[in-house]
Amino acid sequence: LTFQLLHILPFDSVRKRMSVVVRHPLSNQVVVYTKGADSVIMELLSVASPDGASPEKQQMIIREKTQRHLDDYAKQGLRTLCIAKKVMSDTEYAEWLRNHFLAETS
C-alpha cells in the first residue's frame, strides 16, 4: 500500500515523540501514527476504544499489563519506544489543520 503523507511532526525534546499524518489508501481515513518514549505515549492513551467495543475495565487491564512489560524491559536495561494510532474524522482533521497552520505562522 502507498499512503499519502499529509504532515510530519518531527521529534523534539519538548514533545518527546514524532508523528506522521497520513491518508489511508483503502479507507481514505486520516490517521495519525506517533512513536515516542513509553512514558510519554502511555500518558496520552485514551481509556476507551474509539468504537466503544471494549469496556473501560478491559482497557485498563491491557494498559497495566503493557506497563508491567515495559517496566520489565527497563529493569533489563532495554530502551523501549511505543507506537500509537488515532483515526481522525475529516472534521477533526480540518480543525487540527487550521490550528496547526495558526501555530506554525504565529
C-alpha positions, 0 to 999 in steps of 0.5 A, a space after each residue: 500500500 502507498 499512503 499519502 503523507 499529509 504532515 510530519 511532526 518531527 521529534 523534539 525534546 519538548 514533545 518527546 515523540 514524532 508523528 506522521 499524518 497520513 491518508 489511508 489508501 483503502 479507507 481514505 481515513 486520516 490517521 495519525 501514527 506517533 512513536 515516542 518514549 513509553 512514558 510519554 505515549 502511555 500518558 496520552 492513551 485514551 481509556 476507551 476504544 474509539 468504537 466503544 467495543 471494549 469496556 473501560 475495565 478491559 482497557 485498563 487491564 491491557 494498559 497495566 499489563 503493557 506497563 508491567 512489560 515495559 517496566 520489565 524491559 527497563 529493569 533489563 536495561 532495554 530502551 523501549 519506544 511505543 507506537 500509537 494510532 488515532 483515526 481522525 474524522 475529516 472534521 477533526 482533521 480540518 480543525 487540527 489543520 487550521 490550528 496547526 497552520 495558526 501555530 506554525 505562522 504565529 
